[in-house]
Every structure is written in structure tokens, then in C-alpha cells.
Amino acid sequence: MFTFLLDLITEKGKGIHAYVAVSKAAFDRALTEPDHAAAFYFLATSAESFVELHERQPLSSDELEQNFKTFQADIQQLEDASTGSAENRLSVLNQIVKARIEYTR
């Protein structure tokens, strides 16, 4: 359901252009997958935030890899919950968003 976004990042080299592509793909998928629109929207805006934060700055390979691992963990949690109930999917999404907010503070 969501792992194609990881493939897209990997195919495009895990850099800024990869996250631009992921953002567009996730926004598109949010429109066609209404049961998972909130999760796709979160992933799209996360990718956009990464681009906005780093687009004019050089990034080390360690920073790129760390961001990829975080994004990968979010996607895996959403993937694991994708076949569950709507309440479970929302609960997992809320946990991920809360953790992201706590991390950025």
C-alpha cells in the first residue's frame, strides 16, 4: 500500500528530488485511496517538509540515510496497519504524528 514510496525514494537516489517525487505521488494516491487519504497526506507533507528544510543546504549521506530510515519506519507502521480497522489505522497514524512532533521540538 505505502511501500512503493520507499521504492521511489531509492530509485531516485534518496535526495531532494526523490522526496519531491514522493510528495507528488502521495498526494495523488490520497485522492484515489480515500480510506488511506490521511496517511498519504501525512507522508506527502512529511516529504514536502524535508524538501523545504533542506533544498538549499548540502546534506551529508548520514543525514539522508537517517531521514530515509525514519520515513521507512513510518511507512512500515502504516503498512502494517493498512489492513486493519479504520480505528486502528487512525490510532497508528496519530502515534506516528505525535512522535514526529515530539522529535522536532
C-alpha positions as CSV (number, residue, x, y, z in Angstrom):
1,M,0.0,0.0,0.0
2,F,2.7,2.6,1.0
3,T,6.0,0.8,0.3
4,F,6.0,2.0,-3.3
5,L,7.0,5.3,-1.9
6,L,10.2,3.8,-0.5
7,D,11.0,2.3,-3.9
8,L,10.5,5.7,-5.4
9,I,13.0,7.3,-3.0
10,T,15.5,4.6,-3.6
11,E,15.2,4.7,-7.4
12,K,15.7,8.5,-7.3
13,G,18.7,8.4,-5.0
14,K,17.3,9.4,-1.6
15,G,17.9,13.1,-2.2
16,I,15.7,16.1,-2.5
17,H,14.4,15.2,-6.0
18,A,13.3,11.8,-4.6
19,Y,11.3,13.4,-1.8
20,V,9.7,15.8,-4.3
21,A,8.5,12.8,-6.3
22,V,7.3,11.1,-3.2
23,S,5.3,14.1,-2.2
24,K,3.6,14.3,-5.6
25,A,2.9,10.5,-5.7
26,A,1.5,10.5,-2.1
27,F,-0.8,13.5,-2.8
28,D,-2.0,11.7,-6.0
29,R,-2.6,8.5,-4.1
30,A,-4.5,10.4,-1.3
31,L,-7.1,11.3,-4.0
32,T,-7.5,7.7,-5.3
33,E,-7.3,5.9,-1.9
34,P,-9.9,7.7,0.3
35,D,-9.6,5.1,3.1
36,H,-5.9,5.9,3.4
37,A,-6.0,9.6,2.4
38,A,-4.9,10.9,5.8
39,A,-1.9,8.6,5.9
40,F,-0.9,9.5,2.3
41,Y,-1.4,13.2,3.1
42,F,0.9,12.9,6.2
43,L,3.5,11.1,4.1
44,A,3.2,13.8,1.3
45,T,3.6,16.7,3.8
46,S,6.5,14.9,5.5
47,A,8.3,14.6,2.2
48,E,7.5,18.3,1.4
49,S,8.8,19.4,4.8
50,F,12.0,17.5,4.2
51,V,12.4,19.3,0.8
52,E,11.6,22.7,2.2
53,L,14.0,22.3,5.1
54,H,16.9,21.0,3.1
55,E,16.5,22.2,-0.5
56,R,19.1,25.0,-0.3
57,Q,21.6,23.2,2.0
58,P,24.1,20.5,1.4
59,L,23.2,17.2,3.1
60,S,25.5,14.5,4.2
61,S,24.9,10.9,3.3
62,D,24.3,10.3,7.0
63,E,21.5,12.8,7.2
64,L,19.9,11.4,4.0
65,E,20.1,7.9,5.4
66,Q,18.7,8.9,8.8
67,N,15.8,10.7,7.2
68,F,15.2,7.6,4.9
69,K,15.2,5.3,7.9
70,T,12.7,7.5,9.8
71,F,10.4,7.7,6.7
72,Q,10.8,3.9,6.2
73,A,9.8,3.3,9.8
74,D,6.7,5.5,9.4
75,I,5.7,3.7,6.2
76,Q,6.2,0.3,7.7
77,Q,3.9,1.1,10.6
78,L,1.3,2.4,8.3
79,E,1.7,-0.6,6.0
80,D,1.3,-3.0,8.9
81,A,-1.9,-1.2,10.0
82,S,-3.3,-0.7,6.5
83,T,-5.4,-3.9,6.5
84,G,-6.8,-3.3,10.0
85,S,-9.9,-1.4,11.1
86,A,-10.3,2.3,10.4
87,E,-9.9,2.9,14.1
88,N,-6.6,1.0,14.2
89,R,-5.3,2.9,11.2
90,L,-6.1,6.2,12.7
91,S,-4.6,5.2,16.0
92,V,-1.3,4.2,14.3
93,L,-1.3,7.5,12.3
94,N,-1.9,9.5,15.4
95,Q,1.0,7.8,17.2
96,I,3.3,8.5,14.2
97,V,2.4,12.1,14.0
98,K,2.7,12.6,17.8
99,A,6.2,11.0,17.7
100,R,7.2,13.3,14.8
101,I,6.0,16.4,16.6
102,E,7.9,15.3,19.8
103,Y,11.0,14.7,17.7
104,T,11.0,18.1,16.2
105,R,10.6,20.0,19.4
